[in-house]
Amino acid sequence: MTMLQVRGVERRFASTTGSTLALQATDLDVAENEFITILGPSGCGKSTLLRIVAGLDHPTAGAVTLDGQRIDGPGADRGMVFQSYTLFPWLTVLDNVCFGLRERGLPRAEQVATARTYLSQVGLKGFEQHYPKQLSGGMQQRTALARALANRPRMLLMDEPFGALDHQTRELMQELLLGIWEAERTTVLFVTHDIDEAVFMGSRVVVMSARPGRIKLDRPVPLPHPRHYAMKTTPDFAALKAELTETVRAEVIAAQTAAA
């Protein structure tokens, strides 16, 4: 069942010399419970598309609908996780996760119970009264993930969420997020530059072209669930990675040629 529809979405940005087309007219269908990863060279419009779906930006043309309702702004039905941790430094871990629940008017006891459930799910039980500055980068991103999940969004939008983490922590976060997704099946749109990450995490991988961005390739990932890192040595993984690497490489070269 199609949950999210992107139809003819285009984004232009004004400049002193006119306007820049960042995103060509783009169509994308996302089914309920899918985990879609989005790849492409820098500046191809990946984050722009994600921000439009989040309601943080508006298309110059076209429309996005979620469950048949047009998206015109942010909403609790979409949870956003950025590369930077975007936690409130003056709030404890518990109160950071409670923030959206409080804004929705839930009783404090329900806020705390829900926050504790998701903090336990991301491995932060016992850290409820810590402040963000007392946490490692990975722990801060776990807090941000718990905060997004606690609102029980219809869709989780993630913009390079593990990009600032070291390699080992990044792999642990990938496994953590996949485990949560396999248990809850919250629909996910996940932007990344990392091809291994895109294949390992996604049920589909979408590759965008060099600017102005458009969807150049849309591939299902033929790996079963639950997933584990041994899958990275399988022929199916290697074949898809090789195809995506060549596709992205061609777009990077095209972008460099255009800029020369």
N, C-alpha and C positions, 0 to 999 in steps of 0.2 A: 504494500500500500504506500503510495507516494505521500510523503509528509511535508516536504519542503519543495517548492517550485521556484526556480529562478528563470525569468523569462525576459529576454532581450535587455538584460541589465548592462548599462554602459555608464562609465564615469569619466567626466572631463574635469580638469582642474584649471582654473583661470591663472594666467601669468601675465607679466608685463608685455610679453610679445604676442599674446593671444590666448590660446588654450592648449592644454596637453591632454591627449586621449590616453588615459591610463588603462582603461578596461574597455575592450570592444564589446559589442552586443553579445551577451553570454547567456546560454541556457544550461540549466542543471536541474536534474530531479534527484531527490534524496528520499529513499524509502525509510520507513520507521525501523529503528534498531540497527541501521547501517553505521559503520565506522569508516568514514571517507577521509583519506589523506590527500592533501593538495600539495603538489610539487611544482617547481618552476624556478627560473633564474631570478636574481634580485631585481626588484622593480617591475615584475610582471603583473602585479595586481592581485596577488594571492591575499594579502592582508586587507586590501581595499574591498575585495569581494566578501571577506569574512566580516569586516566592519559594517558593510551594508546589510548582511544577514542579521547582524547583531542589532541593527537599528542605530548604530553610532555614526553612520554616514548615510547619505541619501544618493540614489542613482540619478544621473543626468537624464537617463531614459530607461524604460523598462520597469519591472516590478518584481518583488519577492513576496511570496505568500507562504504562511505556515498554517497547516490545517485549514487551508482555504481562506484565511484572513490575511489581508495585506499588511506587511510590516512597514510601519511608518516611524518607529522609534524603539528604544530599548524596552524590554519586558521581562518579567520573571520566568516566562516560558523558555528563555534562552540564557544559559549561564556562560559567562566569558572568563577564560583564563589566559592571561598574557604571559609573555616571556619574562617581564619584570613582575615581581611578586604582588605588587599593588595591595599590600596589607596596610592597615592603619597602625602606625608604630605606637600610638598611645593606647591601643587596646590589647588585651591579652589574646592568646590563641583562641580561647573559648569565645570571647566576645567578638573577635573577627568573624568567626564562623556563625555566630548568632546574628550578625548585623542585618543580613537580608531578611531573616525571620522576624527580627524586631520591626523592620520597616513594614512588613506585611501585617503587623499587629498581633502576632501570636503571643499567647501568655508566656511569661518568663520561664516557667517550669517546662513548657513544651519546647521552647527555644533550646534550653540547656540539654534536655534529653536528646533532641535531634542532633545538636552539635556534638555531643559526646559519642553518639552512634557513629557519625561520619569520621570523627577524629580517630576513633578506634579502628575504623575501616582502613584509614590511610596510615596506620601505625604510629599515631601520636597520643595514644592513651598515656596519661601521666604528665603531659606537657601543657595541659589546659591553662595553667596560670602563668606560663612563660610569655614573654613579649617577643615580637619578631626579631629584635636585635640580638636575642639570646639563642636564636636558632641558626642552623646551617642553611645554605641555599636550598638544598633538597627538602629540608623540613619546612622552610617557608613556602615552597611550592606545593608541598603536601597540604599545608594549611589553606592555601588558595584553592586547591582542588576540593578540599572538604567544604569550604565555604560555597563554592559553586554547586556542588552536589546536594548540599543540605536544603537548597530551595526546590529540589526535585524538578529541575527544568525538563521541558520536552526535548530540548536539544542542548548539547554542550559544544561550545565554540572555543577552540584552542589555537592560539597564535604563537607558534614556536615555543611552547610552554617549557621545553626542556633545553632550549638553546644555550642558556647561561650556565648549565650544570657541567661538572666534569664527567668524563666518559663513563666511569663506573656508576656514579649516581644517576646519570641519564638512563642507563640500562635498567637499573633498579626501578626507576620511575615508570619506564615503559611497561615493565612486568606488572607493577602495581596498578597502573591505569587499565591495562588489558584485563587483569583479574577482576577489577570492578566492573568493567564493561561486560565481560562474559557473565557476571552474576546479575547485573541490572539491565543490560541492553539499552542504556540511554543512547539515543542517536548522537553521533559525534561528527563534527567537521574539524579536521586537525591540519593546520598549516605547518609545513616543515621544509627545510632545505636538505635534510638527510635522507638519502634514498633507502638505505637499510631500514631506517626508522619507518619510512612510509610503507615499505613492503611488509615489515614485521607487524605493524600496528593495524593496517587497513584491511577492510573487507573489499574496498575498491580504492584504486589510486587514480587521481586525476592530475594530469600534467598540463600546466599552462604555458603558453608561448611567451616569447620575449615581448616587451611592451610595444604596442598596446596589447594587453593580455587577452587571450581567448583560450578556451579549452581545446587542446591539441590532441589529447589522448585520454581515454577513460578505460581502465583495465580492472577487471575483477582479480582478486588475489586468491589463488587456488590452494590456500593453506588451511588445514582444519583447526578447530578450536577444541580444547585449550591449546594455546601456543607456548612454545618454549624455545630457548636460544639454539638448541640443536637443529631446529628447522632452517637456520641460516646456512647449513651445509647441504641442504637438499637440492636436487636438480631443479625443482619447480621454483625455489627461491632464487637460485642463481640465474635461471633463464629470464625471469621477470626483472630482476635487478639489472641484468645486462641490457634488456630492451629499454628500461627507463633511463639508465645511465646514458645510453646513446641518444635518446630523445632529448633529455635535459641538456646534454653537451651540445647538441646541434642548436638549441635555443640560446645557450650562453654565447656560442660563436656568432650567432646571428645578431645578438645584442651588441657584442663588441664591434662587429663589422659596421653596424648602423651608427655607432658612436664615433667611429674613426673618421 
